[in-house]
């Protein structure tokens, strides 16, 4: 008998296996049922019919597959919009003077709220100078950590020709 002509049967798990023997639960699982109220399709053979006959109180054979809810919604056909007749491309260019004026107009940037502004200095110049006392280094003796911001500010001031400030607890030179 070919596979195309083989009949199938729809089996639904209708009752929980709680309170029933382990053997009956195994039969339900062997049918391929994993969840309660699940429907499966199996070939209509004497072996499958025999498994269903062993647990008729847990499963039942249903008439055909029930259609899913989304299949019951009527289908609507969406037609593509009608193509509009092609219009010749109209070029609406502005006068070259207007375009040049827009390109040359300077854009004013608002002052950055993250950088303190000093009188007459830009944000970049103000960021390069130390504005407060250097931060205390929290390194412990023998630690191998990256340099802190205090170390970086000391290195910048030393490279700028200023005298570096000593850390707390270290004697001045």
C-alpha positions as CSV (number, residue, x, y, z in Angstrom):
1,X,0.0,0.0,0.0
2,X,1.5,3.4,-0.9
3,X,1.9,6.3,1.5
4,X,-0.5,8.5,-0.5
5,X,-3.4,6.1,0.0
6,X,-2.7,5.5,3.7
7,X,-5.5,6.7,6.0
8,X,-4.8,8.8,9.1
9,X,-6.5,9.1,12.5
10,X,-6.6,12.2,14.7
11,X,-6.1,11.6,18.4
12,X,-6.7,14.1,21.2
13,X,-5.5,13.9,24.8
14,X,-8.6,14.7,26.9
15,X,-7.8,13.8,30.5
16,X,-4.7,14.2,32.6
17,X,-2.6,11.2,33.6
18,X,-2.4,12.2,37.2
19,X,-3.8,9.4,39.4
20,X,-3.3,6.7,36.7
21,X,-0.5,4.2,36.4
22,X,2.9,5.0,35.0
23,X,2.3,2.5,32.2
24,X,-0.8,4.4,31.0
25,X,1.2,7.7,31.1
26,X,3.9,6.0,28.9
27,X,1.3,4.9,26.4
28,X,0.0,8.5,26.0
29,X,3.6,9.8,25.6
30,X,4.3,7.0,23.1
31,X,1.5,8.3,20.9
32,X,3.3,11.6,20.7
33,X,1.1,13.6,22.9
34,X,2.9,16.1,25.1
35,X,0.3,18.5,26.3
36,X,-3.3,18.2,27.5
37,X,-5.9,18.9,24.7
38,X,-3.2,18.4,22.0
39,X,-4.3,16.8,18.8
40,X,-2.0,14.7,16.6
41,X,-2.4,12.9,13.4
42,X,-1.2,9.3,13.2
43,X,-1.5,6.6,10.6
44,X,-4.6,4.5,11.0
45,X,-2.9,1.1,11.8
46,X,-3.9,-1.7,14.2
47,X,-0.9,-0.8,16.4
48,X,-2.1,2.8,16.9
49,X,-5.7,1.7,17.4
50,X,-4.4,-0.8,20.0
51,X,-2.6,1.9,22.0
52,X,-5.7,4.1,21.9
53,X,-7.8,1.2,23.1
54,X,-5.5,0.7,26.2
55,X,-6.2,4.3,27.4
56,X,-9.7,5.3,26.1
57,X,-10.3,7.2,29.3
58,X,-7.3,9.5,28.6
59,X,-7.5,10.0,24.8
60,X,-10.1,9.9,22.1
61,X,-10.3,9.7,18.4
62,X,-11.7,12.9,16.9
63,X,-13.3,13.4,13.5
64,X,-10.7,15.1,11.3
65,X,-8.6,17.9,12.4
66,X,-10.3,21.0,13.8
67,X,-9.4,24.1,11.9
68,X,-7.3,26.7,13.8
69,X,-9.0,30.0,14.7
70,X,-7.0,32.0,12.2
71,X,-8.3,29.8,9.4
72,X,-11.9,30.7,10.2
73,X,-11.3,34.4,9.6
74,X,-12.5,35.4,6.1
75,X,-9.7,36.3,3.7
76,X,-9.6,39.7,2.1
77,X,-7.9,40.5,-1.1
78,X,-5.7,43.5,-1.2
79,X,-5.3,44.9,-4.6
80,X,-2.2,47.0,-5.6
81,X,-2.9,50.7,-6.0
82,X,-3.6,51.8,-9.5
83,X,-0.6,53.3,-11.2
84,X,-0.9,57.0,-11.8
85,X,0.1,58.4,-15.2
86,X,3.7,59.4,-15.3
87,X,4.2,63.2,-15.0
88,X,7.3,64.9,-16.5
89,X,9.8,65.7,-13.8
90,X,9.7,69.3,-12.9
91,X,12.8,70.8,-11.5
92,X,12.2,73.5,-9.0
93,X,15.7,74.8,-8.3
94,X,16.3,77.7,-6.0
95,X,18.3,80.6,-7.0
96,X,22.1,80.0,-6.6
97,X,22.3,83.0,-4.3
98,X,19.9,81.3,-1.8
99,X,21.9,78.1,-1.8
100,X,25.2,79.9,-1.3
101,X,23.7,81.9,1.6
102,X,22.6,78.6,3.3
103,X,26.0,77.0,2.8
104,X,27.9,80.0,4.3
105,X,25.6,80.6,7.3
106,X,27.7,79.8,10.4
107,X,26.1,77.3,12.8
108,X,26.3,78.4,16.5
109,X,26.9,75.6,18.9
110,X,25.5,75.9,22.4
111,X,28.0,75.9,25.2
112,X,28.8,72.4,26.6
113,X,27.2,71.9,30.1
114,X,29.9,69.3,31.0
115,X,32.9,71.7,30.7
116,X,33.3,74.7,33.0
117,X,33.5,77.9,30.9
118,X,36.0,80.6,31.9
119,X,35.8,84.1,30.6
120,X,37.0,84.2,27.0
121,X,38.2,80.5,26.8
122,X,36.6,77.9,24.6
123,X,35.6,74.6,26.0
124,X,38.6,72.8,24.6
125,X,41.1,75.3,26.2
126,X,39.2,75.1,29.6
127,X,39.3,71.3,29.5
128,X,43.1,71.3,29.1
129,X,43.8,73.2,32.3
130,X,43.4,71.9,35.8
131,X,40.6,73.8,37.6
132,X,40.6,72.2,41.0
133,X,43.1,70.5,43.3
134,X,44.3,67.2,42.1
135,X,42.3,64.1,43.1
136,X,43.7,61.9,45.8
137,X,45.2,58.7,44.6
138,X,43.6,55.7,46.2
139,X,46.3,53.3,45.2
140,X,47.6,50.9,47.7
141,X,51.2,49.9,48.1
142,X,52.1,47.3,45.5
143,X,48.9,47.6,43.4
144,X,49.2,47.4,39.7
145,X,46.4,49.6,38.6
146,X,46.2,52.1,35.7
147,X,47.2,55.7,36.5
148,X,44.4,57.8,38.0
149,X,43.2,61.2,36.8
150,X,45.4,62.8,39.4
151,X,48.5,61.2,37.9
152,X,47.4,62.4,34.4
153,X,46.9,66.0,35.6
154,X,50.3,65.9,37.3
155,X,51.9,64.7,34.1
156,X,50.2,67.4,32.1
157,X,51.3,70.2,34.5
158,X,54.9,68.9,34.5
159,X,55.0,68.8,30.7
160,X,53.6,72.3,30.6
161,X,56.6,73.6,32.7
162,X,54.6,74.0,36.0
163,X,55.8,72.5,39.2
164,X,54.0,69.2,40.0
165,X,52.1,69.2,43.3
166,X,53.2,66.5,45.7
167,X,50.7,63.8,46.9
168,X,49.6,63.6,50.5
169,X,52.0,61.8,52.7
170,X,55.0,62.4,50.4
171,X,57.7,64.9,51.3
172,X,58.2,67.8,49.0
173,X,61.4,67.9,47.0
